[in-house]
């Protein structure tokens, strides 16, 4: 049985880019692949202005607490107007973060500190504080620059500062195998060469399933059927298909996220995503006109419905062969929440095996900040100290 706190966490993992999903309106003629290529910044040519602090070590502050007001609120407001992308602005695979950047809830260039991101997801989507902390600091520890305290919501950029020594990368949300993963809703698996650009064929399937199972809307019934189908697609075509640990959790989270956060908060029953709203968020990276966030601090519900439709265990294709799915009994799943935490910590140690100086201090602090959320979300995972205590 899925515990409620752990089920709710999955949606928040999705929000910051674990998800490799996006949507678009099928009648639009603009190529989303071309759009994303215009958005990305090549690491060798990107400007270092606008949000980065190259070379500057930053002592990371504790994550922010809840905002004063946590009720229903217009978020597409005068203080946060949508603006088109400028040359060098970065966007990535997460439509939620893309939208927040385009409305100025984080820096419009797509590079932000984890504290800024926690504030933004609370303000723009009314996410519950501890859940926002968990997802943000997982993303930062795996994909951010731990010296400058900056994270890209898309690809690698010098705007986050000098890259750390390998195997660390500070590569942003686009990096495969950290948050982004296989069997995405409208993203091809990394095996096929492009894991972050919009895939029209996959979106056509999204539309088809919405028509067949949701009367032209995306709802929980559609989510359950489409999630199962995308798993089967990857098993049959991707010899390197991996569907475990963080990705196993986020894949189920991404299927229900749009129903909770992209449907206007004034709608409290029969929540389903219209194609107009999907177009606004996923193509234009903007809130629909007069869009209101949920009326209370929110995570996500309905993951148990998606799992019940077609139960599936974590694992992947073995021996480099398609149609060779093998269950991994050691993977995190919905009955073993603390495995997600230990998996993330172990992954961080692999990225930073022997840190010193500012880097070591910042790793210790950020891992502790992560656990302050984990302790609430998972209800008591023992804190791990791979680099010692602060």
Buried (B, 14 or more C-beta within 10 A) or exposed (E): EBBEBBBBBBBBBBBBBBBBBBBBBBEEEEEBBEBBEEBBBEEEEBBBEBBBBBEEBBEBEEBBEBEEEBEBBEBBEEEBEBEEBEEBBBBBBBBBBBBBBBBBBBBBBBBBBBBBBBBBBBBBBBBBBBBBBBBBBBBBBBBBBBBBBBBBBBBBBBBBBBBBEEEBBBBBBBBBBBBBBBBBBBBBBBBEEBBBBBBEEBBEBBBEBBEEBBEEBBBBBBBBBBBBEBBBBBBEBBBBBBBBBBBBBBBBBBBBBBBBBBBBBEEEEEBBBBBEBBBBBBBBBBBBEEBBBBBEBBBBBBBBBBBEBEEBBBBBBEEEEBEEBEEBEEBBBBEBBBBBBBBBBEBBBEBBEEBEEBBBBBBBBBBBBBBBBBBBBBEEBEBBEBBEEE
